[in-house]
């Protein structure tokens, strides 16, 4: 995982050198413009791909699995993150699911699971399913032991064991935070303990909404554990005592640009997953997701335009 982050950082440093060389030379204006276009193209390649956690539209998904996937594809998402081992009419047809996703230009890059989905009795069948749909990141969505002084040791042990067990299949294991993982523990937090006690190939899927809700700085945590935030959740979790805060990305005043920069430069982030759990002003879940996608796109555009300057 750290190799991926190092490679991306090396690319960015290399681009900075190229930019300096271009501006310091006596090349013609036309040549400099061509170099700038090439640099911008390379910078764009460092941007994470954008997906959606399907929990955001769970009700629609359970009513119309295919139609909901087609709807998120039409919004411009590049991938989806499944949850709870729910696959609609494709529950026994991973090949068909992969084909359907492909027709809609979607990838099944990651999935939220529980440890129960990886116990010996179902391990082979479930791993084969995820392999067949091209999913190579399995994230433990929640485990109440993770914010228990004794239970967190069990979670760490199981994550490390599963990381080793899944590696031959080309699949990585990870853990997803809520607010409780940021409770105090051993002079830091439970999240810090999990991060520092697990192998480097255990993904730390930072949920930005819950991290902010807990009063912590997501940018700081991406930087603190470089190369381990391969997939992250962009989400706003509102608090009852905060007025005029919208759960729509881009309308909330949060500095998503700073977070995006940290994901790229330090996190090794391959995927940003939009997650919507609040639907304001009578919006349907699909409408709210579309609004957040539009807001995030505005930051992505600003980022790619700003980098070559």
N, C-alpha and C positions, 0 to 999 in steps of 0.2 A: 504494500500500500504506500509506503514512504517513497518507493522508487517512482511511482506515478506522480506524486507531488513534486519530487525533485526534478523530474523530467519537465513538468510544466513550468516550474520556477526557472529552470535552465533556458527554456524557450523564451520566457518573458525577458530574462536578462540579455539573451542574445538579440532579441528585438530591440531592446534599448540601445545596445551597441550599434546595431545597424542604423537606427535612427540617428544616433550621434554622428556616425560616419557620413551619412547622407547629408546632414546639415553642415558638416564641417568641410565638405569637399567643394570643388568648383564645378560640379556637374551642372548641366543645363537644367532649366526649370522643368522642361518636359521630362527629363530623366528622373528628377526628384519626385515629380508627381507619380511616375510609374512606380518608384520605390515605395512611396507612401501607400499606394493602393495595394502593393504586395504585402506590406507590413500589416495593413488593416485586415487583409484576408487571413493572415496567420494569427493575428490576435483573435479574430472571430472564432478560429478553430479551438481556442482555449476556453471558450465559453461552455459552461455545462449545458447538457441537453435539458429540455423542459418537459416534465411529465405531470401527471395528476394522480394523487392518491384517491382511489376509487371509493373509499369510505365517504368522500365528499358528496357523492351522488348515490349513496347506497340504496335509497328507496327506489329511485328510478332504475338503477341497475337490476334490482330484484324483480321489477315489473317487466322490464324490457332490456335484457342484457345486450343484445346486438345493437339495438337502437341507441342505447346510452353510449356505448363505445364509439359508434359512428358520430354521435353528437360531440364528444370530446375531441375526436379526431378533426372534426370540422372547425374546432376552435384553434387548431394549430399545434396542439400538443404532439410531442414526438414519442411519448411513451406513457405507460400506465403502471401504477403500483397496485397490485391486487391485495386483498385482505381476507383473513379468515378461511383461506382455502375455498373460496366461493368462485365458481366459474360458470354459473348458469347452465345452459344446455350443453356446454362443453366439458362438464364435470368428468366425463369418461372419454374425452376426445381431445387430448392435448395437441395432436397434429392439426386437427380442425381449427382449434383456437389459434394456433400460431399462424395458420394460413389466413384466418379471418383478420387477425391483427395486421398481418402483412399487407393485405388488400387495403387496409385503412392507414397504412404508413405509420403504424404504432409498434413499439417494442414493449415486451414484458420484462423490463430490466430488473425489477425488484418486487418483493411481496412481503406483506406483514403476516407473520405466523406466530404460533405459540410453541413452546417446547413440546407440547403434546403432539404436534404435527411431525415431530422428528424422533419419536420414541421408536425402539427397535421394531415393534409390530407393524408400523406403517412407514418406516424410514425409506426402504427401497422403493416402494410404490410412489410415495410423495416426491422423493428426489428425482425419480425418473420423469414424473410429470413436469416438474419445474425445468429440468434439463430440456425436455421436449419443446417447451414453449420459449426457450432461450433466456430463462430467468437465472441470473447468476449472483443475486444478492437476496438473502433471506434475513429479514429483520424481525427480531422478537419485539412485538408491538407493545407489550406491557407485562410486567410480572410484579405482583405485590411484594414479593420477597426483596425486590431491588431497593426498597427504602426501609428495610428492617435490619437492625444491627447484626443479626445472625444470618438471616436469609440472604443478604447480599453476597455473602461468601459462597453460598450455593449457586447463585446466579453466575457469578464470575467463573466458578469451576465448570459449570455446564457450558458457558460460552466458549471457554478455552477448549474443552473436549470436543464441542461441535465444530469449532473452527478447524481442528485437526481432522475430524472425521469427514467433513465436507470438502476439504481441499482437493482430494483426488478426483472429485466430480466437477471441479472448476467452479465451485459455488462458495461464496463467502457468507459468514454469519455476522449479524450485527445486532445492536440494541437501540431502541427508540425511547427517548425520554418523555416524561410528563413533568409537571411541576415538582412532584414529590422527590424525584431523584436529586433535586437541588437543596434538599434539607441538609442541615449541618451533620457532618459525620467525620470523625477522626481529624479534626482541625481543617477540614475542607467540606466536601459534599459527597453524597453517595455517587453522584455522577463522576466525580474525580476519582473515587475509589475504583469504580468500574473501569474507567479509562486506564488507570495506572496498573490495574491488576490483571488486565487481559492482554493477549498477544496483539502485536501491531496489526495483524490481519483481521482483527475483529473490528467491524465498522461501527463508528459512533454516529448514529443518525440523529443529528441535532434537530429537534423540533423548535423552530425559532419562536413560535407563538407561546409555547409552554415555558421556554427559557426566559423570555421577557416577562411573562406572567409571574414567574418565580423571583423576579427582581434581579436577574443575572444578565450579563452582556453576551449575546450570541457571538459577536465578533471576537471578543476575548477568548471564548471557548474554542472557536475554530482555530485561532492562532495557538492556543495552549497545546493542542494535540494535532500537530501538522500531519497531513497525509491520511487522516482517518475519517474525515467527513465526506466520504465518497458519494453519499446521497443524503440530502437534507430536506427538511420540510419547511417551506415558506408559508407561514400562516400567521394570522393575527388572532390572539385570544383576548377578548375584551374583559375588563374588570368592572364590576358594578359601581365602584366609586369613581370611575373615570368617565367623564362626560364627553360627548361629541367625538368619540372614537369609533370609527367604522371598521368592520372586519374585512373590508375590501382592500386588497393590496393596491398601493398607489394612491389611495384616497385617505390614508391614515397618518401621513407625516413621518413615518419611520424612514430612516436612511437605508433603504434597501441597496443603494449603490455601494455603500461601505461594506455591507455584508457580502455582496456579490464579489467585490474585490478580494475580501478575505478568503472566500470559498475558492477562488481561482488561484490566488497566490500562496495560500497556506493549506487549505483543506484538501487539495487534490480532488475537488468535487467534480464528479462526472455527471451527476443528475441533480437537478432541483425539482422537487415535487411540490406542486401547489396542493395545499390541503385546506378545505373550506368546511368549517363546522358550525358557522353562524351565517344566517341568511337574512340580511336586514331589509327593511322597507318592502316586505312582501315578495321579495325575489324568490324564485324557485332555486333549488340547489344548482341546477345547470346554469341558470342566469347569473347566480353569484360567482360560480367558478369562472364563467366567461368574463365577468367584470374584473376579477382578480388576475386572470391571464392577460387581459388588456393592460392592466396597471403594471404588471411585471414586464410586459413587452416594452413599455415605455422606458424602463430602466435599462433593459438590455440594449435598446437602441442608443441611449445616451452613453452607455459604457463603450460600445464598439466605435461610436463616433469620437469619443474623447481620447481613446488610447493612442492614436497615431500623432496627436498634437504635441 
